[in-house]
Amino acid sequence: MIQRPGPVALVLAGLVCAFMLAPLLAVVPISFTPARFLTMPNGHLSLIHYRELIDDPDWGRSILLSLRIGGVASAIATALALAFSLGVWMIQPRFAALMVGFVLLPMIAPPIVSAMTLYFFLTSLSEVSSAIGYDTWFGVAIAHVVMITPFAVVMILVALSQLDRRIDLAARGLGASALQRVFRVILPNIRFGVMMAALMAFFLSWEEIGVTLFITSVNAITLPRLMWMGVHDNIDPAVAAISVVLIVITTLALSGRMLLQREEPA
Amino acid sequence: MRSRRLTAVSSFASVGATEGDAGRIASIERTARGQGGRRSDNALLTGVCLMAPLLLFLAFVYVVPFLGVAAWSVTLPKPGLGQYERLVADPLFFSVFVRTFRVCLVVTALSVAAAYAIAYVWVRGTRLQRRLVEFCILIPFWISILTRAFGWLALLSNRGLVNTWLEAAGLITAPLPLAYNEFSVILGITHVLTPFAVFPLASSMRAVDERVLLAARGLGASRLRIFWRVFMPMTASGVVGAALIVFVFTLGFFVTPAILGGGRSIMAAELVWLRMFQSPDWGLGAAISVVLVALVGALMAALFRLARPALMGGSR
């Protein structure tokens, strides 16, 4: 029987929980302000900022762009990560740890450094063709692939680490070719992990801002990029409205997941 | 397992685990090979072909361009180490680095302390407590840092919640300067990084052997004493790991400080951005990037050396 947390621990944890939720809750009243600047609604509430999300085509456009970039980047990242992880798992090269460390670099390096690096890459690419480099949706997608692939690699390696090697050994012993092993034995066993990796990769691209800020200016305005303008350049309460929408979606999705999943033993 | 899937940081644990299993599996494999199975050249070739695309892609898109950035730092505007000398000599840049370190230290202390409290209840609480805490960690974790920074502005700015309420209550006559300074930057970054500190801490707390705590209780130690003298020391490696992770992340962070600092409380990473896009000075931006990479590299090396047991031996 483990000793449950005492009152002191509970109070401290409660305070931290309040701290974690406070800024999310604070957005809600601001989003109903009738004013055009950040202020508490004074007496009466208004939905003008929610209307603006629908009326102003910029929001819809940026959401579609983010969806497209997220989809493309996630597909490429998952494919690259899956191939790499399978390779590592199957042949267990001598320098496996080093290679995994290498592909995780974009995740470990400070985002500002990745941003500089990808800015350098995309401006160089622009000199080859202005359609795929700096400030294009394709350029953003490539940059996102770099940033999200490490996370996909980690998740797929985790899935592979839970796969029993003896299954693969049995397949090999029965004369399966490498391709058969991959498609008939390994992939069916890790498909859930791969799906989660793709989902996570999409989500990370969807909300990426650090690098996107460096590599876009006027054409490829993703949703986070548009929100950045509404938070940093001028304070626009429409950001509060879109934030409330995103918070509600996230909360519903997570609550659903938490209700569905089984409780793991403590 | 769930938390492990969620966080980048504890991911190192999983990679480590694969390595750990490697030895055992290699021996199974040797046995299999001895019994007639063999690793054909065909399989080796397949593996190499599978690994090559990502390695080549990253080399081409990430490593080579980084070398280009590093080259900027010693060639722009003129060849030499002038930009690095400026970083050291110019009092303005020096003050930015001092502020960056101060913010890193404060954020690290706050995040780890907050995360410790919340991880403790997450690991040892009742079912309901665990659920509630998990909710409070995961919801903010999945929400964009832009929304969260905006939330802090909604709370702290002159016409935000806190000042409006305080004025309505008659406690203050003029709004308190809560936003756009180092205070709001620290709160904002702490908010972003606390969940990242929770995962390694929870992992080290799950690894604590319950029987040791029972023994301490049986020997008559008080609750407080058990916590301070028995539980805390056993999670020390988790604390070190969490602290290093938060410190490293804070060092390279620039979105949250750029919004909540309002251009007044500038940190090193934000300085790169300003130098790149507001006063085009690419050489300096590149030089700061190189310095940050060196610092983070050194700290990550320390992380792996010091906290390896905590991060690797997580809950299974």
Interface residues (C-beta under 8 A of the other chain):
Chain A: I2 Q3 R4 P5 G6 A9 L10 L12 A13 L15 V16 C17 F19 M20 L21 A22 P23 L24 L25 A26 V27 P29 I30 F37 L38 T39 M40 L80 A81 A83 F84 L86 G87 V88 W89 M90 I91 Q92 P93 A96 A97 M99 V100 F102 V103 L104 L105 P106 M107 I108 A109 P110 P111 I112 V113 S114 A115 M116 T117 L118 Y119 F120 F121 S124 I142 V145 V146 T149 P150 F151 V153 V154 M155 L157 V158 L160 S161 R165 R166 L169 R172 G173 S177 A178 L179 V182 M196 M200 F203 E207 I209 G210 L213 F214 P224 M227 W228 V231 H232 I235 V239 A240 S243 L246 I247 T250 T251 L254 S255 M258 Q261 E263 E264 A266
Chain B: M1 R2 R4 R5 A8 S11 S14 V15 A17 T18 E19 D21 A22 I25 A26 I28 E29 A32 G36 G37 R39 N42 A43 L44 T46 G47 V48 C49 L50 M51 A52 P53 L54 L55 F57 L58 V61 Y62 V63 V64 P65 F66 G68 V69 W72 A114 A115 A117 I118 Y120 V121 V123 R124 G125 T126 R127 Q129 R130 R131 L132 V133 E134 F135 C136 I137 L138 I139 P140 W142 I143 S144 I145 L146 T147 R148 A149 F150 G151 W152 L153 A154 L155 S157 R159 G160 L161 T164 H191 T194 P195 E210 L213 R217 R223 I226 V248 L251 G252 F253 F254 V255 A258 I259 A269 V272 W273 M276 G285 A286 S289 L292 V293 V296 M300
